[in-house]
Amino acid sequence: MKGDPQIVRKGFGLKQEIAGQLSSDYASGLIDRARAADYRLGWPGLTVRIAKEFGFCYGVERAIDYAYETRKKFPDRRLFLTGEIIHNPRVNLRLREIGYLFLDGSYGSTARYADLVPEDVVLLPAFGVTTGMLDELKQVGCLLVDTTCGSVLNVWRNVEKYARDGFTCLIHGKWKHEETRATASRALLHPEGRTLVVLDMAETEEVCRYILGDGDRASFLTRFADAVSPGFDPDRHLERIGMANQTTMLSTESMAIANRVREAMRERWGEAGLEGRFRSFDTICSATQDRQDAIKALLAEPPQMMIVIGGFNSSNTGHLTEMCAARLPTFHIEEAGHIESGSRIVHLPVGSRVPAVDEGWWPAEVTEIGITAGASTPDREIGRVIERLLQIRGIEDSAPG
């Protein structure tokens, strides 16, 4: 695809022209103040501490920049997204407002792939798309604007190398996630490419038991039916393994999974055979790692409570929530509106797919709150959350500390 004139990968050079609109849509003066005040804001009766890495990462900023540049470049052409550009509902709704239609039917869009014509423009999201979807879009002949994150592209390069060299790609990720599906499809570009996705250490242990000869073939294929590539044969395709990750997974878990598989392969094939049968590299993106490290630093002197802001379907936000919830009361919300009052909040509990309502979530004695946000969360929404906290406590933001 390199040099393909049908695919734009470097934007349109209109960053200055869209800067004002981006600032208006996503910036926050309150968050700018927080950065200038060493990520700590104080008022009588409330202190807010913010993790020192939070919110939009470079890949997300780039994807949004390209979306706005594309709108500026083609004011009269139809613009489409294959699905969410990032996992943040406010950002996706804003793109819908400026004219983007979602080909997966989300955000009220009725557009479908069958509607596309060569004159249309289609944005590929930051997660990337499967090779099959890319081929379909190219056959239509429309212009494609590729916002795939560089960290994801790095994973793809390594996965393709695994497949070329005859290694099964074992991915730590969520098999339904757009990024993981796109990554797995890269291995299948090669005739012998095979993939297996594991969610956690429990699934990894099932894989390791099979590697060590203690698994049942039928049970294995049933458990991983949705997580393996077509024609996967555990008796053959677990003999050579290359590790990869969905870039937004919890880094400590990814490393533990890689070490466990390495240990099993060593036990099965011996130290001498390990080099030719096992490969691994770190595919957690730097922004994900930075946000997880910032949470560790914040929790070294923990606040009384944490609020984590980000899409309920955001993997990296979910992992930040897990880290916080292991230490102190934590609430994962998508937006300021989920804080309905000082006694009622809508949030996504760790391990749940269904939002819950918590009554009495903010006790009067809690006066220090920590905040962080996933890599797809704009500063403006983080600022709104802080403003909502002030409103609930009846605090005027006239002289922040």
Sequence and secondary structure as in RCSB ss.txt:
>XXXX:A:sequence
MKGDPQIVRKGFGLKQEIAGQLSSDYASGLIDRARAADYRLGWPGLTVRIAKEFGFCYGVERAIDYAYETRKKFP
DRRLFLTGEIIHNPRVNLRLREIGYLFLDGSYGSTARYADLVPEDVVLLPAFGVTTGMLDELKQVGCLLVDTTCG
SVLNVWRNVEKYARDGFTCLIHGKWKHEETRATASRALLHPEGRTLVVLDMAETEEVCRYILGDGDRASFLTRFA
DAVSPGFDPDRHLERIGMANQTTMLSTESMAIANRVREAMRERWGEAGLEGRFRSFDTICSATQDRQDAIKALLA
EPPQMMIVIGGFNSSNTGHLTEMCAARLPTFHIEEAGHIESGSRIVHLPVGSRVPAVDEGWWPAEVTEIGITAGA
STPDREIGRVIERLLQIRGIEDSAPG
>XXXX:A:secstr
 TT TTEE S  S HHHHHHHHHHHH  HHHHHHHHTTTEEEETTEEEEE SS S  HHHHHHHHHHHHHHHH T
TS EEESS SSS HHHHHHHHHTTEEETT  TT    GGG  TT EEEE TT   HHHHHHHHHHT EEEE   H
HHHHHHHHHHHHHHTT EEEEES TTSHHHHHHHHHHTTSTT  EEEE SHHHHHHHHHHHTT   HHHHHHHTT
TTB TT  HHHHTSSEEEEE TTS HHHHHHHHHHHHHHHHHHH HHHHTTTEE    S HHHHHHHHHHHHHHT
S  SEEEEES TT HHHHHHHHHHHTTS EEEESSGGGEEETTEEEE  TT SS EEEET S TT  EEEEEE T
T  HHHHHHHHHHHHHHHT  TTS  
